[in-house]
């Protein structure tokens, strides 16, 4: 049997699709998993034990390495996944209305949740990320890692539409990841037979439900957080005590007597 000749265009499209599938899980999906887990700590944080702030501090301990790591391992793969995803969406022909089968419905929902998640990501970057700093008008609340809990809550409570929009974004992002993980395992040959695909489908459904509940807990935690609650350590650093004078070298000396 003669071997089928694969044209360069087909080979390139195959590679692009495979990389799109892979980037949605590693590193974007892994990041979403830990990002939601970190944010959900606000739901169990207390004024004297802010677990969310502690985790943010751990992340920012990377110092000058934080932005390069974020750009290379999160933003670049995310941008690739989004651009290719939009291209796939524009070329797709959903037919769930005419053929309302499970596969067609999941296909349509995957494209729809992808576009909603993209809008959610852009709003999120604009409101709480350094990429949006130059675009935000002065006076608009934004995220500051030294006061992570209070500043995130201020953004969430700035307007009545923000918390519901974030809740919708979380639901869509978690569904998109869970269903994408299932199709990823099929595409890459991890699960082959109908039985293994069905079992994996149940597991991915449970994963998606757990992520949604965790993400919604985070949204509720920020939406109900007392924005006037300050972090004592930061407040102490921001307001020097009258009994202390800091020299240009950063060493604290008692005032001259």
KEMIPA-108327 format. One record per residue (C-alpha): x, y, z; residue in three letters. Coordinates in steps of 0.5 Angstrom, whole numbers, plus 500, padded with zeros to 3 digits. Example, Ala and Ser with C-alpha at 12.3 -4.5 7.8 and 13.67 -1.06 7.14 Angstrom:
2
525491516ALA/527498514SER/
***
This chain:
257
500500500UNK/503507498UNK/504512503UNK/500518503UNK/504524502UNK/503529507UNK/503536504UNK/507542508UNK/501546509UNK/498540512UNK/504538517UNK/504545519UNK/497545521UNK/497539525UNK/503541529UNK/500548530UNK/494544533UNK/498540537UNK/502545540UNK/495549541UNK/492543545UNK/499542549UNK/499549551UNK/492549554UNK/494544559UNK/502545560UNK/503551562UNK/496555562UNK/492549565UNK/497548570UNK/497555572UNK/490556572UNK/489550577UNK/495554582UNK/492561581UNK/485559583UNK/488555589UNK/492561591UNK/486566590UNK/481561594UNK/485562600UNK/482569601UNK/476565603UNK/479562609UNK/484568611UNK/483571617UNK/485578619UNK/491576623UNK/493570619UNK/492572611UNK/494566608UNK/492569601UNK/497575602UNK/503569605UNK/502566598UNK/503572594UNK/509574598UNK/512567597UNK/511568589UNK/514575589UNK/520573593UNK/522571586UNK/524578585UNK/527580579UNK/526573576UNK/518574577UNK/517578570UNK/521574566UNK/518567568UNK/511570568UNK/512572561UNK/516566558UNK/512561562UNK/505564562UNK/504570558UNK/507567551UNK/504560551UNK/497564553UNK/498568548UNK/499563543UNK/493559545UNK/489565545UNK/491567538UNK/490559535UNK/484558539UNK/481565535UNK/483562529UNK/480555530UNK/473559532UNK/473563526UNK/474557522UNK/469552526UNK/462550524UNK/458549530UNK/452544528UNK/449543535UNK/443546533UNK/441542528UNK/445535531UNK/444536539UNK/448530540UNK/453530546UNK/459531542UNK/457537538UNK/454540544UNK/461540548UNK/464542541UNK/460548541UNK/461550549UNK/468549548UNK/469554543UNK/464559546UNK/467558553UNK/474560550UNK/471566547UNK/468568554UNK/475566557UNK/479570553UNK/474577554UNK/475575562UNK/483574561UNK/483581558UNK/479585563UNK/483581568UNK/489583566UNK/487591565UNK/484591572UNK/490587576UNK/496586572UNK/502591570UNK/500590563UNK/494594564UNK/498600568UNK/499604562UNK/492603560UNK/488604567UNK/486612568UNK/488614575UNK/484613581UNK/482606578UNK/483601584UNK/488596582UNK/492590585UNK/498591589UNK/502585592UNK/504588598UNK/496589600UNK/494583596UNK/487582599UNK/485589600UNK/487591593UNK/484585590UNK/478586594UNK/477594592UNK/478592584UNK/472586585UNK/468591589UNK/469597585UNK/463596581UNK/457592581UNK/458588575UNK/465586576UNK/464580581UNK/458577577UNK/463578571UNK/469574574UNK/464569577UNK/462567569UNK/469568567UNK/471563572UNK/466558570UNK/468558563UNK/475558564UNK/474552568UNK/469548564UNK/474550558UNK/480547562UNK/476541564UNK/473539557UNK/480541554UNK/484536558UNK/479530556UNK/480532549UNK/487533550UNK/488526552UNK/484523546UNK/488527541UNK/494525544UNK/492518545UNK/492517552UNK/485514552UNK/483510546UNK/477506548UNK/470508549UNK/470505556UNK/477509558UNK/474515555UNK/468515559UNK/471514565UNK/476520564UNK/470524562UNK/467523569UNK/474525572UNK/474531568UNK/467533570UNK/469532577UNK/475536576UNK/471542573UNK/466542578UNK/471542583UNK/475548580UNK/469552579UNK/467551586UNK/474553588UNK/474559584UNK/467561586UNK/469561593UNK/475566591UNK/470571588UNK/466571594UNK/471572598UNK/474578595UNK/467581594UNK/465580601UNK/472582604UNK/473588608UNK/477593604UNK/479597610UNK/483592613UNK/490593612UNK/496589613UNK/500591619UNK/507589617UNK/506594611UNK/503599614UNK/508599619UNK/513600614UNK/509605610UNK/509610616UNK/516611620UNK/515611627UNK/517618630UNK/522615634UNK/526613628UNK/530616623UNK/532612617UNK/539614614UNK/541614606UNK/544607607UNK/537604610UNK/540603617UNK/535605622UNK/538610627UNK/535613634UNK/534621633UNK/539625636UNK/538627643UNK/
***
